[in-house]
Amino acid sequence: MNKKHWNFIELQSDVPAKLIRELVDHSYALVVAGMKKADRERLAALSG
């Protein structure tokens, strides 16, 4: 599995939930941007 866009966060009380969500969303966007157009379109169709 390609770990290029993985995030490592030690979940302690000092990591705001909003920051965790932003990091995950950013990684997801990078992965989707790297997909073939047909795969991005198929994913978009599944997401609604």
N, C-alpha and C positions, 0 to 999 in steps of 0.2 A: 504494500500500500504506500502510495506517495505521501510523504509527510511534509511536503513543501509548504502547505498552508495550515498546518496544525498550530493550535494555540496551546500553550502550557500555562495554566493558571493554578496557583495554590489557593484553594478556596478557604479563605479565612474571613473573619468578620470585617476585615478592612478593605475587601474588594467589593465595591458597589455593584449591585445586580445590573444596573444600567451599563456599566463598563463591560461587564461580561457579555451582555447582549450585543453591544456595539462590536466587540471583538469577533464574536461568532458571526454576526451579520456581515462584517467586512470579509472574513475568510470565505463565507458562502458566496459572496459576490465575486471574489477573485476566482473561485473554482468554476462558477457558472460562466464567467467571462472567458475562461479558457476552453470551454466546451465547443464542439462543432455546432454550427448554426442549427442543424436539424435536431441535435440533442437539446439545445436551449429551447427550441420551439416545442419539442415534446414535453419538456419539463414545465414550460409555461402553461401548456394545455392541461397538465395534471394539476397544477396549482390553482387553476380557475381563473 
